[in-house]
Amino acid sequence: MTKKAVTMLAVFLTAFALIAAAVPMVMAQASNPTVLFTGRKNLSGAFVISDSSVVPEGSTLYVKKGGKLYIKSGAELIVNGTLKVAAGGAVYVKGNLTAGEGAVTSVTGKVKIQKDGVFTQGGTLRVNKGGNVFGLGTIEVVNNFSDIVCKGTVKSKIKAPAPVETDGVTTIGGVIIVNRQFDLPKDYGDGLTDETYSAYLKMRDASGYDMSIVSGFRSYEKQKATFAYWASIDGAEVADTYSAQPGHSEHQTGLAMDISSLRQSYGETPEGKWLAEHCWEYGFLLRYPKGSEKITGYIYEPWHVRYLGTSTAKLLHDSGLTLEEFLGVA
């Protein structure tokens, strides 16, 4: 190889090494989200997010009436501050909208999560009266369902976080789950919770009916005796379709109650119909609806309601799902 050829090869190798070293640096820079602004930004026209961008902590992006925010497929908007969508404002999510812990998303307008779009909800989501979150995409709840304050409408699919077991009690998004699969410790519970009983009183007074509590809290031992009683009458196999095994009864949570009657015909009475149509407004769920026996594991019980809190009950009511389906454990 000539001296000139050696020199040219050395130059080429040096240039190649510089390019190779520069490429990962460029890629690393591209992976860092771009800070859109600091302080407050009012959006009254169209604005497109086409890469990874962030609204920093302490800053507010306000989508005003007529404003349209588009998050393109493959792009991500990370909100660590506040995102406000006014009435008449709109956000369209084809990529990812990620709300960090401590972030606030307030929706009075509309947020459309389009197919394959994801809204990762790690902060507080307030869907105000008139607000609408909808579309074929998914809302992924990071922490608790109680972080979603819903007075408007949420129609997008909600993906629950993974179950968490603490001291023998399983919660999903902060919601206690008790069914054939998940149980409670023997010593759990000591009565109806104050919040549950207060919500019941409001519901009863609003209904105009004499909605008495036939059965409220039941301890593990009481449930053991209850199941044994029904098994002695109908046999264990039949009793298992309508009476829970000890440790597997919602009554032990202090969040459930049987209202007025233990007959399925109660569901056809004016009071039973009112309960089915309005209990969610007071934070309750008709826990074992007709036609869902294979999902819930129990027969239709028009008298059995479970307290969830008003916002979570509204989310579940709007979804049309059973609790098992809503929590992803069906």
C-alpha positions in Angstrom: 0.0 0.0 0.0 1.4 3.4 -1.0 2.0 6.2 1.5 -0.8 8.2 -0.1 -3.2 5.2 0.2 -2.3 4.8 3.9 -2.9 8.4 4.5 -6.4 8.3 2.8 -7.3 5.2 4.8 -6.3 6.9 8.0 -8.5 9.9 7.2 -11.4 7.7 6.3 -11.2 5.7 9.5 -10.9 8.9 11.6 -14.0 10.3 9.9 -15.9 7.1 10.4 -15.0 7.0 14.1 -16.2 10.6 14.5 -19.5 9.8 12.8 -20.0 6.6 14.9 -19.3 8.6 18.0 -21.7 11.4 17.0 -24.7 9.1 16.1 -25.5 7.9 19.7 -25.1 11.5 20.9 -27.7 12.7 18.4 -30.0 9.8 19.2 -29.7 10.5 23.0 -30.6 14.1 22.4 -33.6 13.1 20.3 -34.9 10.8 23.1 -35.1 13.7 25.5 -38.5 15.5 25.5 -38.6 19.1 24.3 -39.8 21.6 26.9 -42.6 23.4 25.1 -42.6 26.5 27.3 -42.5 27.6 31.0 -45.3 29.5 32.7 -48.6 29.6 30.9 -49.4 29.0 27.2 -52.9 29.8 25.9 -53.9 27.8 22.8 -56.7 29.2 20.7 -55.7 27.7 17.3 -54.3 24.4 16.1 -51.1 23.0 17.7 -49.4 19.8 16.7 -47.2 17.6 18.9 -45.0 15.5 16.5 -42.2 14.3 18.9 -41.6 13.9 22.6 -42.6 17.1 24.4 -43.2 18.2 28.0 -45.2 20.7 29.9 -43.0 21.2 33.0 -44.0 21.3 36.6 -45.5 24.6 37.5 -46.6 25.4 33.9 -50.1 25.4 32.4 -51.1 24.6 28.8 -54.6 26.0 28.4 -56.6 24.8 25.3 -59.2 27.6 25.0 -62.5 27.6 23.1 -61.6 26.9 19.4 -58.2 25.6 20.4 -57.2 22.2 19.0 -54.2 20.2 20.3 -53.1 17.2 18.2 -50.7 14.5 19.5 -49.6 12.6 16.5 -49.0 8.8 16.3 -45.6 8.0 17.7 -45.4 11.3 19.6 -45.8 11.9 23.3 -46.9 14.9 25.4 -45.7 14.6 29.0 -47.7 16.8 31.4 -45.9 17.4 34.7 -47.8 20.7 35.3 -51.4 21.4 34.2 -53.4 20.7 31.1 -56.7 22.6 30.9 -59.2 22.0 28.1 -62.0 24.6 28.1 -65.5 24.2 26.8 -65.1 24.3 23.0 -61.5 23.2 23.2 -60.3 19.8 22.0 -57.4 17.4 22.4 -56.9 14.6 19.9 -54.6 11.8 21.0 -53.2 9.5 18.4 -49.9 8.9 20.2 -49.4 9.2 24.0 -50.6 11.7 26.5 -48.8 11.1 29.8 -49.8 12.8 33.0 -47.1 12.5 35.6 -47.7 12.2 39.3 -48.7 15.6 40.6 -50.0 16.7 37.2 -53.6 18.0 36.8 -55.7 17.5 33.7 -58.9 19.4 33.8 -61.4 18.7 31.0 -64.5 20.9 30.3 -64.2 20.5 26.5 -63.3 17.2 24.9 -60.4 14.8 24.7 -60.6 12.2 22.0 -58.3 9.2 22.5 -58.1 7.8 19.0 -57.5 4.1 18.1 -54.1 3.0 19.5 -53.8 6.3 21.4 -53.0 6.1 25.1 -53.7 8.5 28.0 -51.5 7.4 30.9 -53.1 9.0 33.9 -50.7 9.3 36.8 -51.9 12.6 38.3 -55.4 14.0 38.8 -58.0 13.9 36.0 -61.0 16.2 36.5 -63.7 15.6 33.9 -65.9 18.6 34.7 -69.6 19.0 33.9 -69.9 19.0 30.1 -66.5 17.5 29.7 -66.1 14.4 27.5 -63.3 11.9 27.3 -64.0 9.4 24.6 -62.7 7.4 21.6 -61.4 3.9 20.9 -58.1 4.4 22.7 -57.2 3.6 26.3 -56.9 5.4 29.6 -54.3 3.7 31.7 -54.7 4.4 35.4 -51.4 4.4 37.2 -52.4 4.8 40.8 -56.0 5.0 42.1 -59.4 5.4 40.4 -60.1 8.1 43.0 -57.6 10.3 41.1 -60.3 10.6 38.4 -63.0 13.1 39.5 -65.8 12.5 37.0 -68.7 14.9 36.7 -68.8 14.7 32.9 -68.5 11.7 30.6 -65.7 9.2 30.2 -66.4 6.6 27.5 -62.9 5.5 26.6 -61.7 2.1 27.7 -60.1 2.3 31.2 -57.2 0.0 31.9 -56.8 -0.7 35.6 -53.4 -1.0 37.4 -52.2 -4.4 38.6 -53.7 -5.9 41.8 -51.8 -5.0 45.0 -52.1 -7.1 48.2 -51.5 -5.5 51.6 -51.9 -7.4 54.8 -54.1 -10.0 53.0 -56.4 -7.4 51.4 -56.3 -7.0 47.6 -56.9 -3.6 46.0 -56.9 -2.6 42.3 -56.6 1.1 41.8 -57.5 1.6 45.4 -60.7 -0.4 45.1 -61.0 -3.4 47.4 -61.9 -6.6 45.4 -63.5 -9.5 47.1 -65.0 -12.4 45.1 -64.4 -16.1 44.5 -60.8 -15.4 43.6 -59.9 -12.7 46.1 -60.6 -13.1 49.9 -60.2 -11.2 53.1 -58.3 -12.1 56.4 -60.5 -13.6 59.2 -60.1 -10.5 61.4 -60.8 -7.9 58.7 -63.6 -5.4 59.3 -65.7 -4.2 62.2 -68.9 -2.7 60.7 -70.2 -0.6 57.8 -67.8 2.3 57.1 -69.1 5.8 58.0 -68.8 6.9 54.4 -70.9 3.9 53.2 -73.6 4.5 55.8 -73.8 8.2 55.1 -74.1 7.6 51.4 -76.9 5.0 52.1 -78.8 7.6 54.1 -78.6 10.2 51.3 -79.7 7.5 48.8 -82.6 6.4 50.9 -83.9 9.9 51.6 -83.6 10.8 47.9 -85.5 7.7 46.7 -88.7 8.4 48.6 -88.9 4.7 49.5 -88.3 3.0 52.8 -85.0 1.4 51.8 -84.1 -0.6 54.9 -80.8 -2.4 55.3 -81.7 -6.1 55.5 -78.0 -7.1 56.0 -75.0 -4.9 56.3 -71.6 -5.9 57.7 -70.9 -9.6 58.3 -67.8 -10.8 60.0 -65.9 -13.9 58.8 -67.5 -16.1 61.5 -71.0 -14.7 60.7 -70.5 -15.5 57.0 -69.3 -19.0 57.9 -72.5 -19.6 59.8 -74.6 -18.0 57.1 -73.1 -20.2 54.4 -73.5 -23.3 56.6 -77.2 -22.5 57.1 -78.0 -22.2 53.4 -76.0 -25.2 52.6 -78.0 -27.2 55.1 -81.2 -26.2 53.3 -80.2 -26.3 49.6 -77.0 -28.2 49.7 -73.5 -26.7 49.4 -73.4 -26.7 45.6 -76.6 -24.7 45.2 -75.8 -22.4 48.2 -72.5 -21.6 46.6 -74.3 -19.8 43.7 -75.9 -17.2 46.0 -74.0 -17.3 49.3 -70.3 -16.6 49.6 -67.8 -18.7 51.4 -66.3 -17.2 54.5 -63.6 -14.6 53.7 -65.1 -14.2 50.2 -68.1 -12.0 51.1 -68.3 -8.4 50.2 -70.3 -7.8 53.4 -67.1 -8.3 55.4 -65.6 -5.2 53.7 -68.0 -2.9 55.4 -68.8 -1.5 51.9 -71.8 -3.7 50.9 -75.4 -4.1 52.0 -78.6 -5.9 51.1 -81.5 -3.5 50.6 -85.2 -4.2 51.6 -85.7 -7.7 50.1 -83.8 -10.9 49.3 -86.1 -11.9 46.5 -85.3 -11.5 42.8 -88.7 -10.1 42.2 -87.6 -7.0 44.2 -85.9 -5.9 40.9 -89.3 -5.5 39.3 -90.7 -3.3 42.1 -90.7 0.5 41.7 -88.2 0.7 44.6 -85.9 -2.0 43.1 -86.0 -0.3 39.7 -85.1 3.1 41.3 -82.2 1.4 43.1 -80.9 -0.1 39.9 -81.2 3.2 37.9 -79.9 5.7 40.6 -77.7 3.9 43.1 -74.5 5.0 41.2 -75.4 8.6 41.7 -74.7 8.0 45.4 -71.6 6.0 44.9 -73.0 2.5 44.8 -72.9 -0.3 42.3 -75.5 -3.0 41.7 -72.9 -5.7 42.3 -74.6 -8.8 40.8 -76.6 -7.8 37.7 -78.8 -10.0 35.6 -77.0 -11.9 32.9 -73.6 -11.6 34.5 -73.6 -14.7 36.6 -70.6 -16.3 34.8 -68.6 -13.2 35.4 -69.5 -12.3 39.0 -69.8 -15.9 40.1 -73.2 -15.3 41.7 -76.9 -15.2 40.8 -78.7 -12.0 40.0 -79.2 -10.0 43.2 -81.2 -6.8 42.7 -80.8 -6.0 46.4 -77.0 -6.2 46.8 -75.1 -2.9 46.4 -71.5 -2.1 46.9 -70.1 1.3 47.8 -67.3 2.7 45.5 -67.5 6.5 45.9 -69.4 8.7 43.5 -66.7 9.3 40.9 -65.6 5.7 40.6 -69.2 4.5 40.6 -70.0 6.9 37.7 -67.0 5.6 35.7 -68.2 2.1 36.2 -71.8 3.0 35.4 -70.8 4.7 32.2 -68.7 1.8 31.2 -71.6 -0.7 31.4 -69.2 -3.3 32.9 -69.3 -5.5 36.0 -66.8 -4.7 38.7 -64.7 -7.7 37.6 -64.5 -6.5 34.0 -63.8 -2.9 35.1 -60.9 -4.0 37.3 -59.6 -6.4 34.7 -60.0 -9.6 36.7 -63.0 -11.1 34.9 
